[in-house]
Amino acid sequence: MSAGAFARAGVGRRWLWVAAAVLVVVAVGVGGWRWWTHRGFEEYRMLRETDIPTAVAVAPDGTVWFTIELADAIGRLRDGRIERLPKGKQNVEPMGLAVDAEGNAWFTDSPARAISRISPAGAITSYPLATPIARLARLALAPDGAVWFADGTTFSITRLKEGVFTRHELSSFRAGPFGVAVDRQGTAWATLQNVNRLARIAPGGELAEIDVPTRASNPTDVAVDGSGAVWFLEFRTNKVGRYAEGRFTEFKVPTPRAGLTAIATAPDGAVWFTELRAHGLGRLRDGVMTEFRVPRGDARPFGIAVDRANNVWYTDLAGYLGMLSAARATAR
């Protein structure tokens, strides 16, 4: 397997395949340190031992979609059952995934050099890119139905709408675009990990690049909450960043070198992220950081999403789709 998008995100393949050392995961709260147990977790084993689930997204009806590394299928959890829907070509680093209002799952398809859509019935529609190769990272949907994605091949953040691609080229060919999110007003946000910046693309197409205050922090995944605040991971410095009203705030993750790989915002205002090396999930709420240990010691949480009921879903590179129940996720 190539270094590809994982390496560009600072997520080295060497620890995607080797379980990290067991770390003590604790929660920081008012009054000191607290232990969290595995209470509230549910896990679903992949149908095939070779399946490695990566990105995850939740449909409006509660169906959970996920991509599978080195497989010719897209995964889905529906009515409590894992399903594999064939897509015809093998996935390689399938990092981008989002679900639209009709329940269609959109995903980056680098081997096919396309952005593709799979319907709830399993029908696939692809929109081919014009480049001879494709290095694609995260993907997000806008309120107007447009699909935005990070394209490292053309060092751009690209929009797909009504079958037409519109590229927004970045200031440097080495920018390393990775994370993508879109707010309620249609502004697209992206992380430029190699130049340590956030990119903002206004609904009118105006592009701005904003320096992240911590040098060499390697910003990777990004999400936008209901207030319009932009949240992002700083992989190398083990921080969660926030950008709102022209100002940055940074939050240090308690576990050193936790291996932050994905971030999502929840309806209750919390921000959730995965800790691959620490075998856990993190929650940031009202400025307080809490970490939850996944039950298995070999767990490697990678992708994350939160449904409308505040259940937290995550992919585990060890071969599981997991959920932390809303009752546990929202507890103080």
Buried (B, 14 or more C-beta within 10 A) or exposed (E): EEEBBBEBBBBEEEBBEEBBEEBEBBBBEEEEEEEBEEEBBBBBEBBEEEBBBBBBBBBEEEBBBBBBBBBEBBBBBBEEEBBBBEBEBBBBBBBBBBBBEEBBBBBBBBBBBBBBBBEBEEEBEBBEBEEEEBBBBBBBBBEEEBBBBBBBBBBBBBBBEEEEBBEBBBEEEEBBBBBBBBBEEBBBBBBBBBBBBBBBBEBEEEBEBBEBBBEEBBBBBBBBBEEBBBBBBBBBBBBBBBBBEEEBBBBEBBBEBBBBBBBBBBBEBBBBBBBBBBBBBBBBBEEBBBBBBBBBEEBBBBBBBBBEBBBBBBBBBBBBBBBBBBEBBBEE
